[in-house]
Amino acid sequence: MIVTVAAFKGGVGKSTTALHLAAYFQNKADTLLVDGDLNRSALDWSNRGCLPFKVADEAQGVSLAKLYEHIVIDTPARPATNELKTIAKGCDLLVIPTTPDAIAIAATLQMVELLQQFKTNYKILLTLIPPHPNKAGEEARSALLSAGLPTFQTGIRRLAVFQRAALEGVPVNAVKDPYAQIAWRCYAEVAKEILN
């Protein structure tokens, strides 16, 4: 299975999402994470610590792809229309992370409008959801579902432990922190939705 993570807005957890989906998929079968982001966030993450799966840039990814059951691709933020078409056609599922704020949702809706031209299998993932009593996550999910857009049932909570994981160069479930397993469960539930 090839899962690509793309967004029209930066700072929505794109690389974090790609990395944690790859970590979950690796538990099921050999998984490759291709870091196509210009910032090379996933490669930087892997260089700081130890990830349980292979991370490669696009050039390496082409030659390594045949060796892996699952491939997760992290893409540059705000791909051009022709790039988006290539990204969309080259995967089994396109995951679009978005924060629940109006600017990010508007960028996501722009992306969805283009994707509908390409007949792409995509699903929107709400990320960086603020804690209760803030209702931004629930309100954003309701709005996306009311608009008839495919949206993951699970969202990703805004938790500081994700930054610790990036600094340590490990997936969040390898961080010694009381919130680590809560954070991991968020991505595990998303990955289960993808694999089922």
Buried (B, 14 or more C-beta within 10 A) or exposed (E): BBBBBBBBBBEBBBBBBBBBBBBBBBEEEEBBBBBBBEBBBBBBBBEBBEBEBBBBBEEBBEEBBEEBEBBBBBBBBBBEEEBBBBBBEEBEBBBBBBBBBEEBBEBBBEBBEBBEEBEBEBBBBBBBBBEEEEEBBBEBBEBBEEEEBEBBEBBBBBBEBBEBBBEBBBBBBBBEBEBBEEBBBBBBBBBEBBBE
